């Protein structure tokens, strides 16, 4: 298992654009990424501009495959002007 928790701080005036970008990206993930086990974008209670993604991949190779997909590459490029910050935590299973 390989997983990420990613926190995005979105520009307040760009929330709708960011959420629409995420929705389009989710379609690509569902259609083309069997190694992506969970890709769960969430809102943060009490912080309207925060989004946290919980991402679980079968293994690190599945994550690399995810990063190489056209829909992911588009998301990574298009998100930049919409964000104030990004924090990524890489997780590995215990045992």
N, CA and C of each residue as an Amber inpcrd file, in Angstrom:
protein
   285
   0.8340000  -1.1790000   0.0000000   0.0000000   0.0000000   0.0000000
   0.8810000   1.2440000   0.0000000   0.4420000   2.2440000  -0.7190000
   1.0940000   3.5440000  -0.7320000  -0.0170000   4.5800000  -0.6760000
   0.1240000   5.5770000   0.1770000  -0.9600000   6.5450000   0.3360000
  -0.4140000   7.9530000   0.5300000  -1.2830000   8.9050000   0.2320000
  -0.9830000  10.3230000   0.4280000  -2.1590000  10.9810000   1.1230000
  -1.8470000  11.9670000   1.9310000  -2.8420000  12.9150000   2.4070000
  -2.3350000  14.2720000   1.9310000  -3.1660000  14.9570000   1.1610000
  -2.7590000  16.2280000   0.5650000  -3.7280000  17.3090000   1.0240000
  -3.1780000  18.3900000   1.5560000  -4.0050000  19.5180000   1.9740000
  -3.7650000  20.6840000   1.0210000  -4.8510000  21.1400000   0.4280000
  -4.8180000  22.2920000  -0.4570000  -5.4880000  23.4610000   0.2490000
  -4.8480000  24.6100000   0.2240000  -5.4860000  25.8440000   0.6600000
  -5.8060000  26.6090000  -0.6150000  -7.0970000  26.7130000  -0.9070000
  -7.5590000  27.2680000  -2.1760000  -7.8170000  28.7650000  -2.0040000
  -7.5020000  29.5270000  -3.0360000  -7.8070000  30.9620000  -3.0260000
  -9.3250000  31.1260000  -2.8840000  -9.7810000  31.9650000  -1.9720000
 -11.2270000  32.0900000  -1.7290000 -12.0420000  32.3930000  -2.9840000
 -11.4790000  33.1300000  -3.9090000 -12.2110000  33.4800000  -5.1320000
 -12.0720000  32.4210000  -6.2270000 -11.4280000  31.3010000  -5.9250000
 -11.1930000  30.2400000  -6.9150000 -11.7830000  28.8870000  -6.5020000
 -12.5960000  28.8720000  -5.4550000 -13.1360000  27.6050000  -4.9480000
 -13.9570000  26.8530000  -5.9910000 -14.8470000  27.5370000  -6.6870000
 -15.6800000  26.8640000  -7.6860000 -14.8280000  26.2820000  -8.8050000
 -13.8390000  27.0240000  -9.2520000 -12.9540000  26.5310000 -10.3120000
 -12.1820000  25.3000000  -9.8410000 -11.6660000  25.3480000  -8.6210000
 -10.9070000  24.2130000  -8.1000000 -11.8000000  22.9750000  -7.9920000
 -12.9800000  23.1280000  -7.4280000 -13.8710000  21.9820000  -7.2580000
 -14.3040000  21.4040000  -8.6040000 -14.4950000  22.2560000  -9.6190000
 -14.8400000  21.7670000 -10.9580000 -13.6600000  21.0050000 -11.5700000
 -12.4590000  21.4950000 -11.3710000 -11.2570000  20.8090000 -11.8450000
 -11.1330000  19.4400000 -11.1930000 -11.3920000  19.3730000  -9.9050000
 -11.3430000  18.0980000  -9.1840000 -12.3770000  17.1230000  -9.7490000
 -13.5820000  17.5870000  -9.9970000 -14.6380000  16.7190000 -10.5340000
 -14.2180000  16.1190000 -11.8790000 -13.6390000  16.9260000 -12.7480000
 -13.1760000  16.4120000 -14.0540000 -12.0460000  15.3980000 -13.8700000
 -11.1710000  15.6610000 -12.9410000 -10.0520000  14.7570000 -12.6920000
 -10.5460000  13.4230000 -12.1420000 -11.5350000  13.4570000 -11.2710000
 -12.1000000  12.2200000 -10.7180000 -12.6500000  11.3090000 -11.8070000
 -13.2450000  11.8880000 -12.8390000 -13.7610000  11.0810000 -13.9490000
 -12.6280000  10.3000000 -14.6140000 -11.5120000  10.9440000 -14.8520000
 -10.3690000  10.2760000 -15.4560000  -9.7910000   9.1940000 -14.5730000
  -9.7190000   9.4600000 -13.2880000  -9.1960000   8.4660000 -12.3460000
 -10.0790000   7.2270000 -12.3450000 -11.3850000   7.4180000 -12.2590000
 -12.3150000   6.2820000 -12.2210000 -12.2380000   5.4460000 -13.4960000
 -12.0310000   6.0940000 -14.6320000 -12.0480000   5.3900000 -15.9100000
 -10.7230000   4.7260000 -16.2720000  -9.5990000   5.2130000 -15.7260000
  -8.2950000   4.7910000 -16.2450000  -7.2800000   4.3290000 -15.2140000
  -7.6530000   4.2340000 -13.9470000  -6.6360000   3.9370000 -12.9310000
  -7.0550000   2.8010000 -11.9910000  -6.9130000   1.5680000 -12.4240000
  -7.2890000   0.4540000 -11.5410000  -6.4230000   0.3450000 -10.2900000
  -5.2010000   0.8920000 -10.3190000  -4.3170000   0.8410000  -9.1580000
  -4.5860000   1.9150000  -8.1240000  -5.4710000   2.8600000  -8.4630000
  -5.8750000   3.8780000  -7.4910000  -7.0590000   3.3120000  -6.7250000
  -6.8270000   2.9260000  -5.4850000  -7.8510000   2.2520000  -4.6830000
  -8.8330000   3.2240000  -4.0620000  -8.3290000   4.3730000  -3.6190000
  -9.1740000   5.4220000  -3.0360000  -8.6230000   6.7670000  -3.4610000
  -9.5130000   7.6290000  -3.9140000  -9.1420000   9.0110000  -4.2300000
 -10.3040000   9.8530000  -3.7410000 -10.1750000  10.3440000  -2.5290000
 -11.2890000  10.9720000  -1.8330000 -10.9860000  12.4340000  -1.5170000
 -11.4800000  13.3590000  -2.3430000 -11.3510000  14.7780000  -2.0100000
 -12.4250000  15.1660000  -0.9980000 -12.0350000  15.9170000   0.0200000
 -12.9810000  16.3040000   1.0710000 -12.8460000  17.7870000   1.3870000
 -13.8860000  18.3260000   1.9830000 -13.8490000  19.6780000   2.5360000
 -13.5030000  19.5740000   4.0120000 -13.0100000  20.6680000   4.5720000
 -12.6230000  20.6930000   5.9730000 -13.6500000  21.5130000   6.7430000
 -14.2460000  20.8970000   7.7300000 -15.2240000  21.6000000   8.5560000
 -14.5450000  22.7760000   9.2520000 -15.1270000  23.9580000   9.1200000
 -14.5860000  25.1410000   9.7760000 -13.5560000  25.8990000   8.9620000
 -13.1870000  25.3830000   7.7800000 -12.2290000  26.0780000   6.9120000
 -12.7100000  25.9230000   5.4730000 -13.5030000  26.8640000   5.0250000
 -14.1440000  26.7720000   3.7080000 -13.1650000  26.7120000   2.5480000
 -11.9610000  27.1860000   2.7400000 -11.0090000  27.2210000   1.6340000
 -10.0410000  26.0410000   1.6260000 -10.1880000  25.1300000   2.5550000
  -9.3010000  23.9650000   2.6240000  -9.9590000  22.7540000   1.9650000
  -9.1350000  21.9790000   1.2930000  -9.5420000  20.6990000   0.7350000
  -8.4680000  19.6900000   1.1280000  -8.9010000  18.5210000   1.5650000
  -7.9600000  17.4520000   1.8750000  -8.3010000  16.2580000   0.9990000
  -7.2820000  15.7310000   0.3400000  -7.4400000  14.5440000  -0.4910000
  -6.8030000  13.3770000   0.2460000  -7.5230000  12.2780000   0.2960000
  -7.0040000  11.0210000   0.8230000  -6.8390000  10.1100000  -0.3840000
  -5.6110000   9.7150000  -0.6540000  -5.2990000   8.9370000  -1.8490000
  -4.6160000   7.6380000  -1.4310000  -5.1580000   6.5150000  -1.8770000
  -4.5780000   5.2110000  -1.5630000  -4.3590000   4.4620000  -2.8760000
  -3.1450000   3.9800000  -3.0460000  -2.7440000   3.2680000  -4.2520000
  -2.3250000   1.8570000  -3.8930000  -2.4620000   0.9480000  -4.8410000
  -2.0810000  -0.4460000  -4.6100000  -0.6120000  -0.5510000  -4.2110000
   0.2150000   0.2790000  -4.8200000   1.6440000   0.3070000  -4.5170000
   2.2300000   1.5800000  -5.1250000   3.5170000   1.7630000  -4.9680000
   4.1370000   2.9890000  -5.4750000   4.1000000   3.0520000  -6.9980000
   4.1490000   1.8960000  -7.6670000   4.0370000   1.8860000  -9.1310000
   2.6810000   2.4180000  -9.5770000   1.6190000   2.0960000  -8.8540000
   0.2840000   2.6110000  -9.1870000   0.2430000   4.1290000  -9.0120000
   0.9390000   4.6380000  -8.0040000   1.0190000   6.0880000  -7.8200000
   1.7540000   6.7420000  -8.9870000   2.8630000   6.1460000  -9.4110000
   3.6160000   6.6780000 -10.5490000   2.7320000   6.6720000 -11.7940000
   1.9790000   5.6060000 -12.0120000   1.0610000   5.5360000 -13.1480000
   0.0090000   6.6430000 -13.0570000  -0.4870000   6.9150000 -11.8710000
  -1.4470000   7.9920000 -11.6540000  -0.8480000   9.3320000 -12.0580000
   0.3720000   9.5920000 -11.6370000   1.0310000  10.8670000 -11.9270000
   1.2710000  11.0660000 -13.4270000   1.3730000   9.9780000 -14.1810000
   1.6530000  10.0620000 -15.6160000   0.4020000  10.2090000 -16.4760000
  -0.7710000  10.0530000 -15.8960000  -2.0230000  10.1340000 -16.6620000
  -2.2650000  11.5530000 -17.1620000  -2.8220000  11.7080000 -18.3750000
  -3.1060000  13.0490000 -18.8940000  -4.0240000  13.8710000 -17.9830000
  -5.0320000  13.2420000 -17.3920000  -5.9400000  13.9920000 -16.5130000
  -5.2240000  14.4690000 -15.2500000  -4.2780000  13.6890000 -14.7440000
  -3.5170000  14.1110000 -13.5710000  -2.5490000  15.2310000 -13.9340000
  -1.8770000  15.1040000 -15.0550000  -0.9530000  16.1510000 -15.4930000
  -1.7000000  17.4800000 -15.6900000  -2.9170000  17.3950000 -16.2590000
  -3.7220000  18.6000000 -16.4370000  -4.0750000  19.2000000 -15.0690000
  -4.5020000  18.3460000 -14.1250000  -4.8460000  18.8250000 -12.7860000
  -3.6510000  19.5250000 -12.1320000  -2.4870000  18.9020000 -12.1990000
  -1.3020000  19.4690000 -11.5470000  -0.9390000  20.8330000 -12.1220000
  -1.0990000  21.0050000 -13.4280000  -0.7820000  22.2970000 -14.0480000
  -1.8640000  23.3310000 -13.7820000  -3.1220000  22.9210000 -13.9170000
  -4.2400000  23.8700000 -13.8180000  -4.5010000  24.3220000 -12.3840000
  -4.0910000  23.5560000 -11.4080000  -4.3900000  23.9070000 -10.0120000
  -3.5580000  25.0680000  -9.4950000  -2.3650000  25.2530000 -10.0300000
  -1.4130000  26.2080000  -9.4630000  -1.9830000  27.6100000  -9.2600000
  -2.6320000  28.2320000 -10.2520000  -3.1390000  29.5900000 -10.0190000
  -4.3550000  29.6420000  -9.0880000  -4.8820000  28.4870000  -8.7150000
  -6.0660000  28.4250000  -7.8640000  -5.7200000  28.3000000  -6.3870000
  -4.4540000  28.0740000  -6.0820000  -4.0510000  27.6930000  -4.7260000
  -3.2040000  28.7430000  -4.0180000  -3.3250000  28.7240000  -2.6900000
  -2.4150000  29.4750000  -1.8240000  -1.2670000  28.5800000  -1.3660000
  -1.5820000  27.2930000  -1.1060000  -0.5440000  26.3730000  -0.6460000
  -0.9830000  24.9220000  -0.8290000   0.0250000  24.0320000  -0.7860000
  -0.1910000  22.5860000  -0.8570000   0.7360000  21.9400000   0.1590000
   0.2140000  20.9700000   0.8790000   1.0500000  20.1870000   1.8040000
   0.7710000  18.7170000   1.5310000   1.8170000  17.9370000   1.2910000
   1.6880000  16.5240000   0.9640000   2.3560000  15.6870000   2.0550000
   1.6080000  14.7170000   2.5530000   2.1410000  13.7320000   3.5110000
   2.1200000  12.3760000   2.8180000   3.2730000  11.7310000   2.6920000
   3.3680000  10.4030000   2.0910000   3.2740000   9.3720000   3.2220000
   2.3990000   8.4060000   3.0470000   2.1350000   7.4210000   4.0890000
   2.5030000   6.0240000   3.6320000   2.9600000   5.2110000   4.5550000
   3.2230000   3.7970000   4.2910000   2.5900000   2.9790000   5.4080000
   2.1090000   1.8200000   5.0470000   1.4930000   0.9420000   6.0400000
   2.5010000   0.4500000   7.0700000   1.9910000   0.0990000   8.2250000
   2.8250000  -0.4270000   9.3070000   2.6780000  -1.9430000   9.2990000
   3.8020000  -2.6140000   9.3640000   3.7820000  -4.0810000   9.4460000
   3.8980000  -4.7910000   8.1530000
